[in-house]
Amino acid sequence: RGTSALMNTRVDWKETPEAHVMKADLPGLKKEEVKVEIEDGKVLQISGERSVEKENKNETWHRIERSCGKFQRRFRLPEDAKMEEIRASMENGVLTVTVPKAEEKKTDVKSVEISG
């Protein structure tokens, strides 16, 4: 009963001038059931597991459509991502991961006088 395949977790990734922001819909999951990890310093991995509801002898299931099981999504972040300052929060079944961006280095241009 239920699908124990890898759950299809939908993720939105937007880039603002300050950060990369990812939002994942994880309805029914507690933050303790979700992991946010950084692999090789550049790969962000979101994973977790939704448990199968316990069977009860006195209950009859008429429909089972909510998926359960493990899920995992991986994203390779660009060079400007400051992985050491990553933040994650979960509210109303939505996980938000914020990865600040390094400030662009301004090119220092200096004029050289041309003699001759």
N, C-alpha and C positions, 0 to 999 in steps of 0.2 A: 504494500500500500504506500502511496506517495512516491515521488521520484527521488531516489537517493543519488542521482547523478550530480555533477557539479552544478550548483545553482547559477543561474544567469544573473549576475549582479550588474546593474546599469550604473555607469559612472559618467559624470560630466566633468570635464577639465577645462577651466578657463584660465587665461593669463591676464593679470592686471599689470599696471606699471610696477607694482611693488612685489607681486608674488604669483605663484602658480597655486590655484585653488581647485581641489577635487572634491566633488560631492558624490556619495554613494547612497542609494536607497537600500536600507537594510531593515525593513519593517519587521517588528517582532523580536529583533535581536537585542540583547543587553550588551553594554560596552565590554563586559567581561568575556563575551563570546567572539569578540572581534580583535584582530591583531593588525597593527600597522608596523611594518618593518622596512629597514633600508638595507639593501644588499649591494655589495661592491661599491658602496659610497654613492651610487647614482641611480639604482633601481628601487623604486617605491613599490612595496608589495602590500596589498590589502587582502586579508584572508579571514576566514572564520567558519563557523559551523552552526546550522540551525538543526536542533534536535528533533527527532520524530516524536510526535505526541504519544503518550502512553495509551495502549489499548485498554479498554475497560469492558469486561464481559457483558455488562448491562447496556452497552451503547451500540448503536447501529450507525455506521458511516454511510451516508447517502452520496457524498461527493468528496473527492480528495483532489484538490487542484493546487494547493500551496506546496511549493517545492521545499524539500528539506535536504540536508546534506552539507557537504563542504563547498566553499567557493574560494576562488583565488583570482585576483587581478594584479597584473604587473605593469608598471609604466617606467620607461627609461626617461629620466628627467634631463633637461638640457644643462649645459655647462654652467649657466648663471644661477642654478638652484643652490641655495645655501642649506644643504641637508642637515647641518648640525643645529639649525634653528627651526626645524619642522615642528608644527603643532597639529594636534588632532582633537576634535571634540565630537560628541554625539548627542543629538537632540531630536526627539520625536521620530526616531528610526532613521535619521539621516546622519551619516558620518561626514564630517568636513575635515579635510586635511589641507593645511596651509603651509606652503614651502616658500619662504621669503627669497627674493632674488638679490643677487649681489649688484651693487650699484655699478653702472657702466663707468669705466675709467675714462675720464675726459683726456683727449689727446692734447698734450702740451706742445703748442706750436710756437717756435721762436724764430724771429726773422734774422737772417744773416745778411750783413751788409756786403754788397758785391763791389770789390775794388777794381780799378782798371780804367 
